[in-house]
Amino acid sequence: MAELHVELVAADRKVWSGAATIVVARTASGDTGIMPGHTPVLSVLETGPVTIRTVDGGTVIAAVHGGFISFADNKLSLLAEIAELADEIDVARAERALEQAQSDLDEHAERRAEVRLFAARGLKAHA
């Protein structure tokens, strides 16, 4: 089975590293799926979920907020301003943040909270 090496790094830490069969991330061009042998890519990461299908059949989901994505030679680097794995997200806190963003009419904060909730709930859907 073909695989690619993935590094998901936030500004303050390495979030996840390992082998995968496909990674889907939101870029400036829209949702992008990267599989082994994909053409080289360099793009801006948008706020959105990142889904990593591991070689052992597992799924890793992260909420990512800004950064860059780079792929060449079957090595994928996701360099995020902020990234949280789904199991690190406090759902109750994210729900409160969403409510606050909606009452403040803050579209950016609302999007961040929605992505965090999607990632956290997506993990449970795959469990």
Salt bridges, closest charged atoms under 4 A:
GLU7 OE2 - HIS5 NE2 2.81
GLU7 OE1 - LYS14 NZ 3.72
ASP31 OD1 - ARG26 NE 2.52
GLU84 OE1 - ARG116 NE 2.69
GLU88 OE1 - ARG13 NH2 2.67
GLU95 OE2 - ARG121 NH2 2.62
